[in-house]
Amino acid sequence: MRLGIRHETTYTYGAPATRAIQTVRLTPRGHDGQFVIGWRIDVDRDCRLDHTTDAFGNVVHNFTLDGPLDGFSIVAHGDVETLEAHGVVKGQVERFPPVVFLRDTALTASDAALRAFADDIAARGAANRIALMHAIMDGIRERMRFEINATDTGTSAVEAFAHGHGVCQDFAHVFVAAARHLGVPARYVGGYMLRVDDLNEQSAGHAWAEALIDDFGWVGFDPTNGISPTDAYVRVAVGLDYLGAAPVRGARYGGGSENLAVRVSISHVGPPRRTQPTAAQWQRQS
């Protein structure tokens, strides 16, 4: 399906800031199930967007704003066409060997309780690795409840699992921690999801995880919703955890108090394409 996306991030400061430096990962890349038709990033202040890619291959833009600044806005918007791939990611350039995605971080390390949870599910004798990962996903959804504002971007998998609640970021971190403990390479994914309840206006993007499955490659698992990503998902950035795939990160000098507001709009904007993009078009998006 063809999805129209608009992601607006607005900072306001209690006192004028003298400078702000930002790094944004807001541009999706193409792969066999995702074709970026058009995409741009606008900043409402005079600046130059420097384009690069990070170690994971994510598209990154950096910019610096000189003050005085009472605030600023970043708007990423465009259309993406998606194909149903049942969560399997193909045609994406991989820059690291799988062993890298067994590495724990402060946000994805496991403790005794989380390891026991994963071991218990593994002991039930899943038929194969993909069945095991589905069982881990379902187990997280049974153990944790979705609760807005219960955590923040610094909440670890251990903390969220112990409290039994969190947002999609926390569910993804717990999945990654459990998978890595079981020896399965896993990574965090940030992006967007068209909700089935047609709630087009959302207060944030979405997050899920991917695990490396024999004979399939990287496969997505969304423990928040208990499904693998469908053509209603748009994949933007990956990392070892949230910090490696954060849509917006930055620093400022001065400015007093700070307020951050995020508004995401995603909608089905038209019928699917009748033909798939050519191989050359896919390559340009990777």
C-alpha positions as CSV (number, residue, x, y, z in Angstrom):
1,M,0.0,0.0,0.0
2,R,1.0,3.6,-0.4
3,L,1.4,5.5,2.9
4,G,1.7,9.2,3.4
5,I,3.7,10.2,6.5
6,R,4.4,13.5,8.3
7,H,6.6,13.6,11.4
8,E,6.8,17.0,13.1
9,T,9.1,17.6,16.0
10,T,8.9,21.0,17.8
11,Y,11.3,22.4,20.5
12,T,10.4,25.4,22.5
13,Y,12.7,27.0,25.1
14,G,12.0,29.0,28.3
15,A,14.8,31.4,27.4
16,P,16.6,32.0,24.1
17,A,19.2,29.3,23.3
18,T,22.5,30.4,21.8
19,R,23.0,27.3,19.6
20,A,21.4,23.9,18.9
21,I,23.0,20.9,17.3
22,Q,20.7,18.1,16.0
23,T,21.1,14.6,14.5
24,V,18.0,13.1,12.9
25,R,17.3,9.7,11.6
26,L,14.0,10.4,9.9
27,T,14.5,9.1,6.3
28,P,13.5,5.6,5.5
29,R,15.6,3.4,3.1
30,G,14.2,1.1,0.5
31,H,14.3,-2.6,0.4
32,D,12.4,-5.4,-1.3
33,G,9.2,-4.6,0.7
34,Q,9.5,-0.8,0.9
35,F,10.0,1.8,-1.8
36,V,10.5,5.4,-0.9
37,I,8.5,7.4,-3.5
38,G,9.4,10.9,-2.2
39,W,10.9,12.2,1.0
40,R,12.2,15.5,2.4
41,I,13.1,17.1,5.7
42,D,12.4,20.8,6.4
43,V,13.7,22.9,9.3
44,D,12.0,26.2,10.0
45,R,15.3,28.0,10.6
46,D,18.2,28.9,8.4
47,C,20.6,26.0,8.3
48,R,22.3,23.4,6.1
49,L,21.4,19.7,6.4
50,D,24.5,17.5,6.1
51,H,23.6,14.1,4.8
52,T,25.5,10.9,5.7
53,T,24.9,7.3,6.8
54,D,25.8,5.9,10.2
55,A,27.5,2.6,11.0
56,F,24.2,0.7,10.6
57,G,23.5,2.2,7.2
58,N,20.7,4.5,8.5
59,V,20.2,7.8,6.7
60,V,21.4,10.6,9.0
61,H,21.0,14.4,8.7
62,N,23.0,16.8,10.9
63,F,22.5,20.5,11.3
64,T,23.5,23.4,13.6
65,L,21.3,26.4,14.4
66,D,22.7,29.6,15.7
67,G,20.7,31.7,18.2
68,P,19.1,33.4,19.7
69,L,16.5,30.6,19.4
70,D,13.2,30.5,21.2
71,G,12.6,27.1,19.5
72,F,12.5,25.4,16.1
73,S,10.6,22.7,14.2
74,I,11.7,19.7,12.1
75,V,9.2,18.2,9.6
76,A,9.9,15.0,7.8
77,H,7.3,14.0,5.2
78,G,6.8,11.9,2.1
79,D,5.2,8.8,0.6
80,V,6.4,5.2,1.0
81,E,5.0,2.2,-0.8
82,T,5.1,-1.0,1.0
83,L,4.6,-4.7,0.1
84,E,3.5,-7.5,2.3
85,A,6.6,-9.5,3.2
86,H,5.4,-11.1,6.5
87,G,8.1,-9.3,8.4
88,V,11.0,-10.6,6.3
89,V,13.5,-7.9,5.4
90,K,15.2,-8.6,2.0
91,G,17.3,-6.4,-0.3
92,Q,18.8,-4.3,2.6
93,V,22.6,-3.8,2.7
94,E,24.0,-5.3,5.9
95,R,27.2,-3.6,7.2
96,F,27.9,-5.9,10.2
97,P,28.3,-9.6,10.8
98,P,25.4,-11.1,12.8
99,V,27.6,-11.5,15.9
100,V,27.5,-7.7,16.4
101,F,23.8,-8.0,17.2
102,L,24.5,-10.3,20.2
103,R,26.2,-7.4,22.0
104,D,24.4,-6.1,25.1
105,T,23.9,-2.4,25.8
106,A,22.8,-0.6,28.9
107,L,19.3,-0.5,27.5
108,T,19.2,-4.2,26.3
109,A,21.2,-6.1,29.0
110,S,19.2,-8.8,30.8
111,D,19.0,-9.7,34.5
112,A,18.2,-13.0,36.2
113,A,14.4,-12.5,35.9
114,L,14.5,-11.6,32.2
115,R,16.9,-14.6,31.5
116,A,14.6,-16.9,33.4
117,F,11.6,-15.7,31.4
118,A,13.5,-16.4,28.1
119,D,14.8,-19.8,29.3
120,D,11.4,-20.9,30.4
121,I,9.9,-20.2,27.0
122,A,12.9,-21.9,25.3
123,A,12.4,-25.0,27.5
124,R,9.0,-25.6,26.1
125,G,10.6,-26.9,23.0
126,A,9.8,-24.6,20.1
127,A,10.1,-26.4,16.8
128,N,12.6,-23.9,15.4
129,R,14.0,-20.5,15.9
130,I,11.2,-18.6,14.2
131,A,8.7,-20.4,16.5
132,L,10.8,-19.6,19.5
133,M,10.9,-15.9,18.6
134,H,7.1,-15.8,18.1
135,A,6.8,-17.4,21.6
136,I,9.1,-14.8,23.1
137,M,7.0,-12.1,21.4
138,D,3.8,-13.5,22.7
139,G,5.2,-14.0,26.2
140,I,6.3,-10.4,26.4
141,R,2.8,-9.2,25.4
142,E,1.3,-11.5,28.1
143,R,3.7,-10.2,30.8
144,M,3.7,-6.5,30.0
145,R,1.0,-3.9,29.5
146,F,1.2,-0.9,27.2
147,E,1.2,2.3,29.3
148,I,2.1,5.8,28.0
149,N,4.4,8.0,30.1
150,A,5.3,5.0,32.4
151,T,8.9,5.1,31.1
152,D,11.3,7.4,29.3
153,T,14.0,7.0,26.6
154,G,16.5,6.0,29.3
155,T,14.4,3.1,30.7
156,S,16.2,-0.2,30.3
157,A,14.8,-3.6,29.3
158,V,15.4,-4.8,32.9
159,E,13.5,-1.9,34.4
160,A,10.5,-2.1,32.0
161,F,10.3,-5.9,32.5
162,A,10.4,-5.6,36.3
163,H,7.7,-3.0,36.3
164,G,5.6,-4.9,33.8
165,H,4.7,-1.9,31.6
166,G,6.0,0.5,29.1
167,V,5.7,1.7,25.5
168,C,6.7,0.1,22.3
169,Q,10.3,1.1,22.8
170,D,10.4,-0.9,26.1
171,F,8.6,-3.9,24.5
172,A,11.3,-3.9,21.7
173,H,14.1,-3.7,24.2
174,V,12.8,-6.6,26.3
175,F,12.5,-8.7,23.1
176,V,16.0,-7.9,22.0
177,A,17.4,-8.7,25.5
178,A,15.6,-12.1,25.6
179,A,16.6,-13.0,22.1
180,R,20.3,-12.2,22.6
181,H,20.3,-14.2,25.9
182,L,19.2,-17.2,23.8
183,G,22.0,-16.6,21.3
184,V,19.8,-15.1,18.6
185,P,21.1,-11.9,17.0
186,A,18.5,-9.2,17.4
187,R,18.2,-5.4,16.9
188,Y,15.9,-2.5,17.6
189,V,13.9,-0.9,14.8
190,G,12.3,2.5,14.7
191,G,9.6,3.5,12.1
192,Y,5.9,4.0,11.6
193,M,2.7,1.9,11.6
194,L,-0.7,2.6,10.1
195,R,-3.1,1.7,12.9
196,V,-6.0,-0.6,12.2
197,D,-8.3,1.8,14.2
198,D,-7.6,4.6,11.7
199,L,-6.0,6.8,14.3
200,N,-3.9,8.7,11.9
201,E,-2.7,11.4,14.3
202,Q,-0.2,9.9,16.8
203,S,2.1,11.3,19.4
204,A,5.2,9.3,18.3
205,G,6.5,6.8,15.8
206,H,6.6,3.1,16.4
207,A,9.2,0.6,17.5
208,W,9.7,-3.1,17.1
209,A,12.6,-5.6,16.8
210,E,14.2,-7.9,14.3
211,A,15.8,-11.3,14.8
212,L,18.1,-13.2,12.5
213,I,16.3,-16.4,11.5
214,D,17.9,-19.3,9.6
215,D,16.8,-19.6,6.0
216,F,14.8,-16.3,6.3
217,G,17.3,-13.6,7.3
218,W,16.2,-10.7,9.4
219,V,12.5,-11.0,10.5
220,G,10.5,-8.4,12.3
221,F,8.6,-9.0,15.6
222,D,6.3,-6.4,17.2
223,P,5.7,-7.5,20.8
224,T,3.5,-4.5,21.4
225,N,0.9,-5.7,19.0
226,G,1.8,-9.4,18.9
227,I,2.5,-9.6,15.1
228,S,5.2,-9.5,12.6
229,P,5.3,-6.3,10.6
230,T,3.0,-6.1,7.6
231,D,2.6,-3.7,4.7
232,A,1.2,-1.2,7.3
233,Y,4.7,-0.7,8.7
234,V,7.4,1.6,7.4
235,R,11.0,0.8,8.6
236,V,13.2,3.8,9.1
237,A,16.3,3.0,11.3
238,V,17.9,0.2,13.2
239,G,20.4,-0.1,16.0
240,L,21.6,-2.1,19.0
241,D,19.0,-0.2,21.0
242,Y,16.8,3.0,20.9
243,L,19.9,5.3,21.0
244,G,21.2,3.9,17.8
245,A,18.0,4.4,15.9
246,A,16.6,7.5,17.7
247,P,14.7,9.8,15.3
248,V,15.9,13.0,16.8
249,R,18.9,13.6,19.2
250,G,20.7,16.8,19.9
251,A,22.2,19.3,22.3
252,R,21.7,23.0,23.0
253,Y,23.5,25.8,24.7
254,G,21.4,27.9,27.0
255,G,17.7,28.1,26.6
256,G,16.5,27.4,30.2
257,S,13.6,24.9,30.3
258,E,12.8,22.9,27.2
259,N,9.5,21.5,25.8
260,L,9.4,18.8,23.1
261,A,6.3,18.1,21.1
262,V,6.0,15.4,18.5
263,R,3.1,14.8,16.1
264,V,3.0,12.0,13.6
265,S,0.4,11.6,10.9
266,I,0.3,8.4,8.7
267,S,-2.5,7.5,6.3
268,H,-3.2,5.4,3.3
269,V,-3.0,7.8,0.4
270,G,-3.9,5.8,-2.6
271,P,-4.1,2.4,-4.3
272,P,-0.9,0.2,-4.4
273,R,1.3,0.4,-7.4
274,R,0.4,-2.0,-10.2
275,T,4.1,-2.9,-10.9
276,Q,7.0,-3.3,-8.6
277,P,9.9,-0.8,-9.0
278,T,12.8,-1.9,-11.1
279,A,16.0,-3.4,-9.7
280,A,17.8,-0.1,-10.4
281,Q,15.2,1.8,-8.5
282,W,15.5,-0.5,-5.5
283,Q,19.3,-0.1,-5.6
284,R,19.0,3.7,-5.5
285,Q,17.0,3.5,-2.3
286,S,19.5,1.2,-0.5
